[in-house]
């Protein structure tokens, strides 16, 4: 059996399948396992998520599954392996909106900030007030940014997020404590050199910024599924189906593996 992707869903599937006696190989395109858990556990206030990531990574390496990192899956190579079962757990990638200047040197992705790959300055603008955007904003403030402003097209922050009331209250309190500013019902129109431009009710506004962070959602990495479905027994798990929660990915990986 082949598992493509070393995020939470892929690791759980590999662990359970190996425990049940299957010969399992897991391919991960980056240098380390963890997937989205590494970004989700990046903020100091979410250390429990990082602890869980380390637990799953260690458990995967202790299992009988063969782990290959820096291994990018292609349809040709997968099909050449003659696998009895393929589980696609390739996760998702950041959605990049077509905004002028978004490829500028001071525009970075939220996941890169949360994992320490990208640095940020004293004045930060975050595009997107979903869960990732809100947590990234709080993370920047706790790690030294002096001013953090989040720009959101919807009329309220966290409108697309489904979570329990306790988590919502805790995040609201954190955002209040860190004094993150939210500008809602706004459309960001340009990333300039040290400045961003946005519109509210047709009126143009500007913000001075050192770093702009993109947190405008995710797109599933499901292209490989379409190339494989006619040729091999393949199932998807986690964000490759639809960007969702850690819980959904882990449960999905468990249930697919136990039913093989």
C-alpha positions in Angstrom: 0.0 0.0 0.0 1.2 3.5 -0.8 0.4 6.7 1.1 1.2 9.9 -0.6 1.6 12.8 1.9 3.0 12.9 5.4 0.5 15.2 7.0 -1.8 14.1 9.8 -4.2 12.1 7.6 -1.4 10.3 5.7 0.6 9.5 8.9 -2.5 8.1 10.6 -3.4 6.0 7.6 0.2 4.6 7.4 0.3 3.9 11.1 -3.0 2.0 11.2 -2.4 0.1 8.0 1.0 -1.0 9.2 -0.4 -2.1 12.6 -2.9 -4.2 10.7 -0.2 -6.1 8.9 -0.1 -4.3 5.5 3.2 -3.5 3.8 3.1 0.3 3.7 5.2 2.9 2.1 4.7 6.6 2.7 6.0 9.3 0.4 6.5 12.9 1.6 7.6 15.6 -0.9 9.3 17.8 1.8 12.2 17.0 4.1 10.1 16.2 7.1 6.8 14.7 8.1 4.0 16.8 9.7 2.3 18.6 6.9 -0.2 21.3 7.9 0.4 20.5 11.6 3.7 22.2 11.5 2.1 25.6 10.6 -0.9 25.0 12.8 1.4 24.4 15.8 3.7 27.3 15.0 2.3 30.0 17.3 3.4 29.7 20.9 -0.2 29.6 22.0 -0.7 26.4 20.0 2.2 24.3 21.3 -0.3 21.4 22.0 -0.7 21.1 18.2 3.0 20.9 17.7 3.3 18.3 20.5 0.7 16.3 18.6 2.6 16.6 15.4 5.8 15.3 17.1 3.8 12.4 18.5 2.4 11.4 15.1 5.8 11.8 13.4 7.6 9.7 16.0 4.8 7.0 15.9 5.1 6.9 12.1 8.8 6.4 12.2 8.4 3.7 14.9 5.9 1.8 12.8 6.7 -0.8 10.2 5.8 1.7 7.4 8.7 2.7 5.1 9.0 6.4 5.0 10.6 8.3 2.1 11.0 12.1 2.4 11.9 14.4 -0.4 9.8 12.2 -2.6 7.4 13.8 -5.1 4.8 11.5 -6.4 4.0 11.4 -10.1 1.3 9.3 -11.8 3.8 7.4 -13.8 5.9 6.4 -10.8 2.9 5.5 -8.7 1.5 3.3 -11.5 4.9 1.7 -12.0 4.8 0.5 -8.4 1.8 -1.8 -9.0 0.3 -0.9 -5.6 -2.7 -2.7 -4.3 -4.0 0.5 -2.7 -3.0 4.1 -2.9 -4.1 6.7 -0.3 -3.8 10.3 -1.5 -3.1 12.6 1.5 -1.3 15.3 -0.4 -3.0 18.1 1.5 -3.6 21.6 0.2 -1.7 24.7 -1.0 -2.3 28.4 -0.3 -4.8 30.1 -2.6 -3.1 33.1 -4.2 -5.6 35.8 -5.3 -4.9 37.8 -8.5 -4.0 41.1 -6.8 -1.5 43.5 -8.2 1.9 43.2 -6.5 1.2 40.0 -4.7 4.5 38.6 -6.0 6.4 41.4 -4.4 9.4 40.7 -2.1 7.6 41.7 1.1 4.6 39.5 0.5 4.8 36.1 2.2 2.5 33.2 3.0 0.9 32.6 6.4 2.2 29.1 6.6 5.8 30.3 5.9 5.5 32.8 8.8 4.0 30.2 11.2 6.8 27.7 10.5 9.6 30.3 10.7 10.5 30.2 7.0 9.5 33.8 6.4 10.3 36.8 8.6 8.1 39.8 9.2 8.7 43.4 10.2 7.2 45.8 12.8 4.2 46.8 10.7 2.2 43.8 9.3 -0.9 43.5 7.1 -2.6 40.1 6.9 -5.0 39.4 4.0 -7.8 37.2 5.3 -9.6 37.0 8.7 -10.3 33.3 8.7 -8.8 31.1 11.4 -5.3 31.0 9.8 -5.3 34.8 9.3 -6.5 35.6 12.8 -4.0 33.2 14.4 -1.2 34.5 12.2 -2.0 38.0 13.2 -1.9 37.1 16.9 1.3 35.2 16.4 3.0 38.2 14.8 1.9 40.4 17.6 3.2 38.0 20.3 6.5 37.6 18.4 7.4 41.3 18.2 5.3 43.1 15.5 4.2 46.5 16.7 1.2 47.0 14.5 -0.9 44.2 12.9 -3.9 44.9 10.7 -6.1 42.2 9.1 -8.1 43.0 6.0 -11.2 40.9 5.3 -13.8 41.1 2.5 -16.6 39.6 4.6 -18.4 41.8 7.2 -17.0 39.9 10.2 -13.9 38.0 11.1 -14.0 34.2 11.4 -17.2 34.0 9.5 -16.3 30.9 7.6 -14.9 29.0 10.6 -16.7 26.2 12.4 -15.4 25.5 15.9 -16.7 25.2 19.4 -17.7 28.2 21.4 -14.8 27.8 23.9 -12.2 28.0 21.2 -13.9 31.0 19.7 -14.0 32.8 23.0 -10.3 32.0 23.7 -9.3 33.3 20.3 -11.4 36.4 20.6 -9.7 37.1 24.0 -6.2 36.5 22.5 -7.0 39.0 19.6 -8.2 41.6 22.1 -5.1 41.1 24.3 -2.7 41.4 21.4 -4.6 44.5 20.0 -4.9 43.2 16.5 -6.9 45.5 14.2 -9.5 44.2 11.8 -10.8 46.0 8.7 -13.8 44.2 7.4 -16.0 44.6 4.3 -12.8 45.7 2.6 -11.1 44.7 -0.7 -7.4 44.7 -0.9 -6.5 46.0 -4.4 -2.7 46.4 -4.5 0.5 45.4 -2.7 2.9 48.3 -3.2 6.4 49.1 -2.1 5.9 49.5 1.7 2.2 50.2 1.3 -1.0 48.4 0.6 -4.1 49.8 -1.0 -7.6 48.7 -0.1 -11.2 49.9 -0.7 -14.2 50.2 1.7 -17.5 51.2 0.2 -15.7 52.4 -3.0 -13.3 54.7 -1.0 -9.6 54.0 -1.4 -7.4 53.7 1.7 -3.7 53.0 2.3 -1.7 51.3 5.0 2.1 51.5 5.5 3.5 48.0 6.0 6.8 46.2 6.2 5.4 42.8 5.5 2.1 41.6 3.9 0.9 38.1 4.7 -1.4 36.0 2.6 -4.0 34.0 4.5 -6.8 33.9 1.9 -7.6 30.2 2.1 -6.4 26.9 0.6 -6.8 24.8 -2.6 -6.8 21.0 -2.5 -3.8 19.2 -4.1 -6.1 16.7 -5.8 -4.8 16.7 -9.4 -3.0 13.4 -8.9 -6.3 11.7 -8.0 -7.7 12.4 -11.5 -4.6 10.9 -13.1 -4.8 7.7 -11.0 -8.5 6.9 -10.5 -8.9 5.0 -13.8 -5.8 2.8 -13.2 -5.5 2.0 -9.5 -7.6 1.6 -6.3 -7.1 5.1 -4.8 -8.8 7.1 -2.1 -8.4 10.6 -0.8 -8.1 11.8 2.8 -7.8 15.1 4.6 -7.3 18.5 2.9 -6.9 16.8 -0.5 -10.7 16.3 -0.4 -11.5 19.7 1.0 -9.4 22.0 3.3 -10.7 21.1 6.7 -9.6 20.4 10.3 -6.9 18.2 11.8 -9.6 16.1 13.3 -11.2 15.4 10.0 -7.9 14.4 8.4 -6.9 12.0 11.3 -10.3 10.4 11.4 -10.3 10.0 7.6 -6.9 8.3 7.6 -7.9 6.0 10.5 -11.1 4.8 8.9 -9.7 4.3 5.4 -6.8 2.2 6.8 -9.0 0.1 9.1 -11.3 -0.8 6.2 -8.6 -2.1 3.9 
